[in-house]
Amino acid sequence: MIIEKIEALYNQIFDKVAVRTEKLPQSGSDRLYFRVFGEENSYIATYNYNEKENRTFLAFTDSFRSLQLPVPEIFGVSDDYLLYLQEDLGSTSLAGLLESEGHSER
């Protein structure tokens, strides 16, 4: 059911059908992450039952982008604010980088 909602939002935003959608591992919160593949690009879909938390995240993201800080672009949000589609910045996470490199200048 969530994947159908993700693919419907993708279609609404890009007026295209997603090629495939893959669930990503959970990372310490209730949020569910998915990678949505289009013909040329991939995107990250985030599904979270906590509407208030989502609205807060989206507001912070909007503020940070207005200050030209490097945060993923949000392409669209579902009407119920439980799902949003954002820019895919790759598979490397901060936690994964810290595990592999430890504290470094990078």
C-alpha positions as CSV (number, residue, x, y, z in Angstrom):
1,M,0.0,0.0,0.0
2,I,2.8,2.5,0.8
3,I,4.6,1.7,-2.4
4,E,1.4,2.4,-4.4
5,K,1.2,5.8,-2.6
6,I,4.8,6.5,-3.4
7,E,4.4,5.7,-7.0
8,A,1.2,7.8,-7.2
9,L,3.1,10.8,-5.8
10,Y,6.0,10.2,-8.2
11,N,3.5,10.1,-11.1
12,Q,1.7,13.3,-9.8
13,I,5.0,15.2,-9.5
14,F,6.8,14.0,-12.7
15,D,3.9,12.9,-14.9
16,K,5.8,9.6,-15.4
17,V,5.6,6.1,-14.1
18,A,8.3,5.0,-11.7
19,V,10.5,2.2,-13.1
20,R,10.8,0.5,-9.7
21,T,10.7,1.2,-6.0
22,E,13.0,-0.4,-3.4
23,K,12.6,-0.3,0.4
24,L,15.8,0.9,2.1
25,P,17.0,-0.2,5.6
26,Q,15.5,1.6,8.5
27,S,17.9,3.8,10.4
28,G,16.9,4.3,14.0
29,S,13.5,6.0,13.6
30,D,9.9,5.2,12.6
31,R,10.5,6.7,9.2
32,L,10.4,4.3,6.2
33,Y,12.7,5.1,3.3
34,F,12.4,4.0,-0.3
35,R,14.5,4.6,-3.4
36,V,12.3,5.3,-6.4
37,F,13.9,4.8,-9.8
38,G,12.8,6.8,-12.8
39,E,14.1,6.4,-16.3
40,E,17.1,8.7,-15.7
41,N,17.2,9.5,-12.0
42,S,16.4,8.1,-8.6
43,Y,14.7,9.8,-5.7
44,I,14.2,9.1,-2.0
45,A,10.6,8.7,-0.7
46,T,10.1,9.1,3.0
47,Y,7.0,7.8,4.7
48,N,6.3,8.7,8.3
49,Y,3.1,8.4,10.3
50,N,4.0,11.5,12.4
51,E,2.5,14.4,10.3
52,K,3.8,17.0,12.8
53,E,7.4,15.7,12.6
54,N,7.1,15.8,8.8
55,R,5.8,19.3,8.7
56,T,8.7,20.4,11.0
57,F,11.3,18.6,8.8
58,L,9.8,20.2,5.6
59,A,9.8,23.7,7.2
60,F,13.4,23.3,8.3
61,T,14.4,22.1,4.9
62,D,12.7,25.0,3.3
63,S,14.5,27.4,5.6
64,F,17.9,25.8,5.1
65,R,17.4,25.9,1.3
66,S,16.5,29.6,1.4
67,L,19.9,30.1,3.2
68,Q,21.5,28.1,0.4
69,L,22.6,25.4,2.8
70,P,23.3,22.0,1.2
71,V,20.1,20.0,1.9
72,P,18.2,17.7,-0.4
73,E,15.5,19.3,-2.6
74,I,12.0,18.3,-1.8
75,F,10.1,17.6,-5.0
76,G,6.6,17.0,-3.6
77,V,4.5,16.1,-0.5
78,S,1.4,14.0,-0.2
79,D,-1.8,15.8,0.8
80,D,-1.8,14.2,4.2
81,Y,1.9,15.1,4.8
82,L,2.8,11.5,5.6
83,L,4.9,11.1,2.5
84,Y,7.5,13.2,0.6
85,L,9.8,12.7,-2.3
86,Q,13.2,14.2,-2.1
87,E,16.5,14.4,-4.0
88,D,18.6,11.2,-3.8
89,L,22.2,12.1,-2.7
90,G,23.5,8.6,-2.8
91,S,23.9,5.6,-0.5
92,T,26.6,7.0,1.9
93,S,25.2,8.0,5.2
94,L,27.0,10.2,7.9
95,A,26.8,7.2,10.3
96,G,28.3,4.9,7.7
97,L,31.1,7.3,6.9
98,L,31.9,7.7,10.6
99,E,32.0,4.0,11.1
100,S,34.4,3.5,8.2
101,E,36.6,6.5,8.7
102,G,36.1,7.6,12.3
103,H,36.5,11.3,13.1
104,S,38.4,13.0,10.3
105,E,38.8,16.3,8.6
106,R,36.4,15.1,5.9
